[in-house]
Amino acid sequence: EEYERIARMVGDMLFLAKAEEHALAHATEAVELAREADALRDFYEALAEERGIRIQRTGEATVRGDRLMLRRAVSNLLSNALRHTPDGGRIALRIESAPDCVRLAVSNEGEPIAPDQLERIFERFHRASPRRDRHGEGAGLGLAITRSIVRAHGGEIAARSEGGVTTLSITLPKV
């Protein structure tokens, strides 16, 4: 298990190094975000059901990009939301199409993130607070990877945490 964890961390760090050098080669294909989100919801469903968490998806849109990279970004957001949602909670995945962009937002109930930490959560190895550290064995690279993927696709990622709900939003250009 430890070997697998270290191997994943090394792989993630190599991915981030390539992203920093703008060396992420990616395909350009039509990606149906609803289809990818539904497949990931199905993947995480057993874990969610075990904890009484509901995952709901609304909306749909298509973007151009690398399907596997975008799927990894959405998977990171869902995995993070599951880790920080209390038992019996809810995760909402919303896809919205605007005239010039597409937004995908993952919201979850749970412990809020302090305002001064919202931008830092996308940094490598950063934890928003020591209490949030207990929620998993991740190395703190998932959101940094997600930001790299989104930026490689010409998009942006943002975080908001208020009223007991944290939302991570990806905005991608509409092509």
N, C-alpha and C positions, 0 to 999 in steps of 0.2 A: 504494500500500500504506500509506504513511504517513497519507494522508488518511483511509482506511478505519479505521485504528487509532485516530486521533484522534476520528473520528466515533463509534466504538463507546465510547470513553472518555467522551465528552460525554454520550452516551445513558445510559450506566451511572451517571454522576454525577447526571443528572436523575432517574433512577429512585430513587436513594438519597435525593435531596432530597424527593421525593414520599413516600417511606417515612417519613422523619423527621417529616413534617407529617401523618402518618396519612392521606394522600391517595391511597393505592393502592386504586383501585377494582378489585374482582375479583369474578368470577362465583362462584357456589356451585353446584357440580355434583358428582356422584359421580365420583371419580378412582380408577381401578384402577392402583395403583402398580406392580404387576408388568408391566402392559402398557406403561406409560410407560418403565419401566426397560429392558424388552426392546427397545423401539424405539430408545432411546438407545444401548444396547449394540450394536445393529446399526449405528447411525450411526458409532460409534467403532471398530467392528471392524477396518476396513482399517488404521487407524493402529496399533491394538493388534497385529494380525497382523504388520505390518511390523517391529515390535520384539520379536515373540515373547511378547507379554503376553497372558495369558488373563483374560477377564472372565467371572465366574460370578455368576449371580443365584439366590438361594433365597428362598422364602416369597412370600406375597402378602397384600394387604389393600386395602381400599377406604377412602378418606377423602373428606370433602366439602371442596371448595375450588375454586380457579381452576386448571384443568388446565395451561394454558400457563405460569403462574407456577411451579407445582410442578415441571413438567417442566424449567424453566430452573434451578431449584434443584438438582435431581438431575443435570442436565447439568453444572453448575458443579462438583459434587463429583466426577463421573466424569472430567471434563477435568483437574481438579487432580490426581486420583489417577494418571492417565496421565502427566502431566508429571513426577511424582516417583517413578514406579515404574521400577526398572532393567530393562533389556532382559532378557527371559526371565522376568519376574516375574509376579505374580498379583494381580488385583483382585477382591475379593469384595463383592458387593452383597447385603445381607440385609434382608429385610422381615419384621417380626414384629408380630403383633397381640396386644396385652394387653387386659385387660378395659376399661380406660379410655383407652388410647392406642394409637397405631401408631408403631413405630420403623423407620426406614430408616437403615441404616449402610453406609458405603462404607469398606472397609479396603484398604490397599495396603502392599506391602513397600517398603522404601526407607530413606533417611536419616531418622533420628528427628527430631522437633521437641523442642527443649528444654522442660522443664516450665514455665519462666517465660514461654514464648512461646505456650503453648497457647490462652490466652484472647485474646491480641493478634492472632492470625491472622485474626480476624473484623473487624478494624479496616481502614478504607480505607488502601490503599497500603502496608500493613505486609507485610514479608517476615520469615519466621521466622529467617533467617540470610542473610548475603551469599552463601553457597554455593548456597542454594535459589533465589536470584535468576537464576541462569544457566539455569534449566530452562524458560524460555519468555519470550514477549514480552508476557504479560499485564500489565495496569496495577496489579494488586493490588487489584482491586475485586470479583472473583468471589465470595469468601467473605463479604464485607460485604453483597453483594446477596443471597446465599443466606440469611444471617441475617435480613435485612429481610423476605424472602418468608416464611420460616418464622414469624417473629413476627407478620406480618400474618395468618397462619392460626392464631394462638393457640398456636403451638408454641415449641420451644426447640431449639437446636443446641449440640453439645458436641464437643470433640476430645480424643482420647487418643493418646499415642504412646509405645509401650514394646515392647521386644523386637524392634526392627526392623520393627514394624507400626504404621502410623498409621491411626486410625479416626475418621471424622467421622460423627456420629449426629444424625439429625433425629428429634424426638419431636413428633407431632401429636396433638391431641385426637381421640378417637373420637366420632363424632357418631351 
